[in-house]
Amino acid sequence: CKPSEIPTPPFCLGVLRDFKMAEDKPTKDSIPSMPTAFAVSAQPTGEYDLTATIAPYLDNHMMFPLLDFIEDNKMYDTASVQKARLDLLAPTNMVDYAMEIHANLHKGEKGYKVPEEMTKRRQEVLDQMAELKQSAARSIEILDDAELVEKLKSEDKFNTKVLEEEYQVGPAALEAYYAHAKFQFECGDYGAARGQLGAYLALTQAPASDRGFAALWGKFASEVLVENWEGALAELGAVKAAIEARADPALAQLAQRSWLLHWALFVAFAHPRGRDLVADLFFEERYLQALQTNCPWLLRYLTAAVVVNRRGQRG
């Protein structure tokens, strides 16, 4: 696929919408504008950088660690990286962070003021946060109570029937809880999103449904962003299983496998067993086909993983 043809990942909160694989394609404006931001003043060290190439296959939030790495290694000038970061923040709820970066980019300018649209957007986020918190109040009260949840699990009562009958947490409350978790992720509170999405998935037990599938991708992203690599590895397997269990069209599954190959890179180079397990994934027939068809640039990472593994075995 060309960048303009890449469907948005199921939990891609960077464009603030739910997953509609069949008919909902991203516009060119929904693809992170990494190449434009970096083309201005790339340093020689960035000549072979693939960040702009893989950006369309990642959630916006997953780009921030990559930009931190780029900035730390001085692959591009700081202003270019900051502009790219600001572009990626635009569709998220991390308005305070965006305002801080905008101020840094314009510091020293006489009479500088935070753009009115940013101030307005910040208030909208606060209002939406209050609204979601209110609508999900009952489910948050019950499901965020770690002691109660552990008790229910130990008694084999952590299920939707018991929650609805004994705690007044029905389907509508669970959907409000999911919406709150999604919003938390979009605000950059990945730890809270991780916990709430985990509870939602444990209760609904439907990872192959559209909502469950989206929640799985969100849980995977959250584990990566809090750097819980055991959890990320587990979610990698869960997402893979869900992809294969769903009856999506062949092209949709090709796109999903392409996303998973890119998201798996975080696990590959952070988890102690990541390179072995991810190399196995890349060599599976369906995933190797996705790599060769959609993202041949990943061969560079696959080669690196294989070479490092062989060196480790010889050692």
C-alpha positions as CSV (number, residue, x, y, z in Angstrom):
1,C,0.0,0.0,0.0
2,K,1.0,3.6,-0.6
3,P,0.9,5.8,2.6
4,S,-2.4,7.4,1.3
5,E,-3.9,3.9,1.0
6,I,-3.0,2.6,4.5
7,P,-6.2,2.1,6.7
8,T,-5.9,3.4,10.2
9,P,-5.1,0.9,12.9
10,P,-8.2,-0.2,15.0
11,F,-7.3,1.8,18.1
12,C,-5.6,4.6,16.3
13,L,-6.6,7.4,18.6
14,G,-4.3,9.8,16.7
15,V,-7.2,10.5,14.4
16,L,-9.9,10.2,17.1
17,R,-12.2,7.7,15.5
18,D,-13.3,4.1,15.8
19,F,-12.3,1.3,13.5
20,K,-14.1,1.1,10.2
21,M,-11.9,-0.9,8.1
22,A,-14.1,-1.5,5.1
23,E,-15.1,2.0,4.1
24,D,-13.1,4.4,6.3
25,K,-9.8,5.3,4.8
26,P,-7.5,8.0,6.2
27,T,-7.0,11.2,4.2
28,K,-3.5,12.4,3.5
29,D,-3.9,14.8,6.4
30,S,-4.3,11.9,8.9
31,I,-0.9,10.6,8.0
32,P,1.9,12.1,10.2
33,S,3.7,14.7,8.3
34,M,7.2,13.4,9.2
35,P,8.9,13.7,5.8
36,T,7.9,17.4,5.5
37,A,9.0,18.2,9.0
38,F,12.3,16.5,8.6
39,A,13.2,17.4,5.0
40,V,14.2,21.0,6.0
41,S,17.4,20.2,7.8
42,A,18.3,16.6,8.0
43,Q,21.7,15.7,9.3
44,P,23.8,13.1,7.6
45,T,23.0,10.6,10.4
46,G,19.4,10.7,9.3
47,E,20.1,9.7,5.7
48,Y,18.9,6.1,6.2
49,D,16.3,6.8,8.9
50,L,13.0,4.9,8.4
51,T,11.0,6.9,10.9
52,A,9.0,8.7,8.2
53,T,8.4,5.4,6.4
54,I,7.0,3.5,9.3
55,A,5.0,6.4,10.8
56,P,1.8,5.6,8.9
57,Y,1.7,2.1,10.4
58,L,1.9,3.3,14.0
59,D,-0.5,5.1,16.3
60,N,0.6,8.7,16.8
61,H,1.4,8.1,20.5
62,M,3.9,5.3,19.5
63,M,5.8,7.9,17.5
64,F,6.8,9.9,20.5
65,P,9.5,7.4,21.8
66,L,10.9,7.3,18.3
67,L,11.1,11.1,18.2
68,D,12.8,11.1,21.6
69,F,15.4,8.7,20.2
70,I,15.9,10.8,17.1
71,E,16.3,13.9,19.2
72,D,18.7,12.3,21.7
73,N,20.9,11.1,18.8
74,K,20.8,14.4,17.0
75,M,19.7,12.9,13.7
76,Y,17.8,16.0,12.8
77,D,17.9,19.5,14.2
78,T,15.8,20.1,17.3
79,A,13.4,22.5,15.7
80,S,12.4,20.0,13.0
81,V,11.8,17.2,15.6
82,Q,9.7,19.6,17.7
83,K,7.6,20.5,14.7
84,A,7.1,16.9,13.9
85,R,6.1,16.2,17.5
86,L,3.7,19.1,17.4
87,D,2.1,17.8,14.2
88,L,1.6,14.4,15.9
89,L,0.1,15.9,19.0
90,A,-2.5,17.9,17.1
91,P,-5.2,15.3,16.9
92,T,-4.6,14.0,20.5
93,N,-5.8,15.3,23.8
94,M,-2.3,16.2,25.0
95,V,-2.9,19.9,24.7
96,D,-0.7,21.1,27.5
97,Y,2.2,19.3,26.0
98,A,1.5,20.7,22.6
99,M,1.2,24.2,24.1
100,E,4.6,23.8,25.8
101,I,6.3,22.7,22.5
102,H,4.6,25.6,20.6
103,A,5.9,28.0,23.2
104,N,9.4,26.6,22.9
105,L,9.4,26.9,19.1
106,H,8.3,30.5,19.3
107,K,10.3,31.6,22.4
108,G,11.9,35.0,21.9
109,E,9.2,36.2,19.6
110,K,8.0,39.6,20.8
111,G,4.4,39.5,22.0
112,Y,4.0,35.8,21.7
113,K,0.7,34.3,22.9
114,V,-0.5,30.8,22.9
115,P,-2.8,30.4,19.8
116,E,-6.5,30.8,20.6
117,E,-7.4,27.5,19.0
118,M,-5.1,25.7,21.5
119,T,-6.6,27.4,24.5
120,K,-10.1,26.6,23.1
121,R,-9.1,23.0,22.4
122,R,-7.7,22.6,26.0
123,Q,-11.1,23.6,27.4
124,E,-12.9,21.2,25.1
125,V,-10.7,18.4,26.4
126,L,-11.3,19.3,30.0
127,D,-15.1,19.5,29.4
128,Q,-15.1,16.1,27.6
129,M,-13.0,14.6,30.4
130,A,-15.5,15.7,33.0
131,E,-18.4,14.4,30.9
132,L,-16.8,11.0,30.3
133,K,-15.8,10.6,33.9
134,Q,-19.4,11.3,35.0
135,S,-20.9,8.9,32.5
136,A,-18.5,6.1,33.5
137,A,-18.6,7.0,37.2
138,R,-20.2,3.7,38.4
139,S,-18.0,1.5,36.3
140,I,-14.8,3.4,37.3
141,E,-15.8,3.0,41.0
142,I,-16.2,-0.7,40.7
143,L,-13.6,-1.7,38.1
144,D,-10.8,0.6,39.3
145,D,-11.1,-0.9,42.8
146,A,-8.2,-3.3,42.6
147,E,-9.1,-5.0,45.9
148,L,-12.7,-5.6,44.9
149,V,-11.8,-6.9,41.4
150,E,-9.2,-9.3,42.9
151,K,-11.9,-10.6,45.3
152,L,-14.4,-11.1,42.5
153,K,-11.8,-12.9,40.5
154,S,-10.9,-15.2,43.4
155,E,-14.6,-16.0,43.8
156,D,-15.0,-16.6,40.1
157,K,-17.5,-13.7,40.0
158,F,-15.7,-11.3,37.7
159,N,-18.1,-11.5,34.8
160,T,-20.7,-9.3,33.2
161,K,-23.7,-11.1,34.8
162,V,-22.5,-10.6,38.4
163,L,-21.5,-7.0,37.7
164,E,-24.8,-6.1,36.2
165,E,-27.0,-7.9,38.8
166,E,-25.0,-7.1,41.9
167,Y,-23.1,-3.9,41.1
168,Q,-25.3,-2.2,38.5
169,V,-22.6,-2.2,35.9
170,G,-24.4,-3.2,32.7
171,P,-23.5,-3.0,29.0
172,A,-24.0,0.8,28.8
173,A,-21.7,1.3,31.8
174,L,-19.0,-1.0,30.2
175,E,-19.2,1.0,27.0
176,A,-18.7,4.2,29.0
177,Y,-15.8,2.6,30.7
178,Y,-14.2,1.8,27.3
179,A,-14.8,5.3,26.1
180,H,-13.1,6.6,29.3
181,A,-10.1,4.3,28.8
182,K,-9.7,5.4,25.2
183,F,-9.8,9.0,26.3
184,Q,-7.2,8.4,29.0
185,F,-4.9,6.9,26.3
186,E,-5.5,10.0,24.2
187,C,-4.5,12.2,27.1
188,G,-1.2,10.3,27.5
189,D,-2.2,8.5,30.6
190,Y,-1.1,5.1,29.2
191,G,-1.0,3.4,32.6
192,A,-4.6,4.2,33.4
193,A,-5.7,3.2,29.9
194,R,-3.8,-0.1,30.2
195,G,-5.6,-1.0,33.4
196,Q,-9.0,-0.1,32.2
197,L,-8.7,-1.8,28.8
198,G,-7.4,-4.9,30.6
199,A,-10.5,-4.9,32.8
200,Y,-12.8,-4.3,29.8
201,L,-11.2,-7.2,27.8
202,A,-11.3,-9.5,30.8
203,L,-15.0,-8.9,31.2
204,T,-16.2,-8.8,27.6
205,Q,-14.3,-11.9,26.5
206,A,-14.8,-11.0,22.8
207,P,-11.3,-10.0,21.4
208,A,-12.4,-10.8,17.9
209,S,-15.4,-8.4,17.9
210,D,-14.8,-5.0,16.5
211,R,-14.8,-3.3,19.9
212,G,-12.7,-6.1,21.5
213,F,-10.3,-6.0,18.6
214,A,-9.9,-2.2,19.0
215,A,-9.4,-2.6,22.7
216,L,-6.7,-5.2,22.1
217,W,-4.7,-2.9,19.9
218,G,-5.1,-0.2,22.5
219,K,-3.9,-2.5,25.3
220,F,-0.9,-3.5,23.2
221,A,0.0,0.2,22.5
222,S,-0.4,1.0,26.2
223,E,1.9,-1.9,27.3
224,V,4.5,-0.6,24.8
225,L,4.2,3.0,26.0
226,V,4.6,2.1,29.7
227,E,7.5,-0.2,28.7
228,N,5.9,-3.3,30.2
229,W,7.6,-5.7,27.8
230,E,6.1,-8.9,29.2
231,G,2.7,-7.4,28.9
232,A,3.5,-6.1,25.4
233,L,4.7,-9.6,24.3
234,A,1.5,-11.1,25.6
235,E,-0.7,-8.6,23.8
236,L,1.3,-9.1,20.6
237,G,0.2,-12.7,20.7
238,A,-3.4,-11.8,21.6
239,V,-3.6,-9.3,18.7
240,K,-2.2,-11.9,16.3
241,A,-4.7,-14.5,17.4
242,A,-7.6,-12.1,17.0
243,I,-6.4,-11.1,13.5
244,E,-6.5,-14.8,12.5
245,A,-9.8,-15.4,14.2
246,R,-11.7,-12.6,12.5
247,A,-13.4,-13.0,9.1
248,D,-12.1,-9.7,7.7
249,P,-11.5,-9.4,3.9
250,A,-8.1,-10.5,2.7
251,L,-6.9,-7.0,2.1
252,A,-8.0,-5.9,5.5
253,Q,-6.0,-8.8,7.1
254,L,-3.0,-7.9,5.0
255,A,-3.2,-4.3,6.4
256,Q,-3.6,-5.7,10.0
257,R,-0.6,-7.9,9.7
258,S,1.4,-5.0,8.3
259,W,0.5,-2.9,11.4
260,L,1.4,-5.8,13.7
261,L,4.8,-6.3,12.1
262,H,5.6,-2.6,12.7
263,W,4.2,-2.6,16.3
264,A,6.2,-5.8,17.0
265,L,9.5,-4.0,16.5
266,F,9.1,-2.3,19.9
267,V,9.0,-5.8,21.5
268,A,11.7,-7.2,19.3
269,F,14.4,-4.8,20.6
270,A,13.3,-4.4,24.2
271,H,12.2,-7.8,25.4
272,P,15.0,-10.3,26.3
273,R,13.3,-12.9,24.0
274,G,11.8,-10.4,21.7
275,R,14.1,-10.9,18.7
276,D,13.6,-14.7,18.7
277,L,9.8,-14.4,18.9
278,V,9.4,-11.6,16.5
279,A,11.8,-13.2,14.0
280,D,9.5,-16.3,14.2
281,L,6.5,-14.0,13.5
282,F,8.2,-12.3,10.5
283,F,9.0,-15.7,9.0
284,E,5.4,-17.0,9.2
285,E,4.1,-17.4,5.7
286,R,1.2,-14.9,6.0
287,Y,3.4,-12.3,7.7
288,L,6.3,-12.8,5.4
289,Q,3.9,-12.2,2.5
290,A,2.6,-9.0,4.2
291,L,6.2,-7.8,4.7
292,Q,7.1,-8.5,1.1
293,T,3.9,-6.9,-0.3
294,N,3.4,-3.9,2.0
295,C,6.6,-3.1,3.9
296,P,9.8,-4.6,2.4
297,W,11.8,-2.0,4.4
298,L,11.3,-4.2,7.5
299,L,13.7,-6.7,6.0
300,R,16.4,-4.5,7.5
301,Y,15.1,-5.2,11.0
302,L,14.5,-8.8,10.4
303,T,18.1,-9.2,9.2
304,A,19.4,-7.4,12.2
305,A,17.4,-9.7,14.5
306,V,18.6,-12.8,12.8
307,V,22.3,-11.7,12.9
308,V,22.2,-10.6,16.5
309,N,20.6,-13.9,17.5
310,R,23.2,-16.0,15.6
311,R,26.0,-14.0,17.3
312,G,24.3,-14.6,20.7
313,Q,24.1,-18.3,20.0
314,R,27.8,-18.5,19.1
315,G,28.7,-16.6,22.2
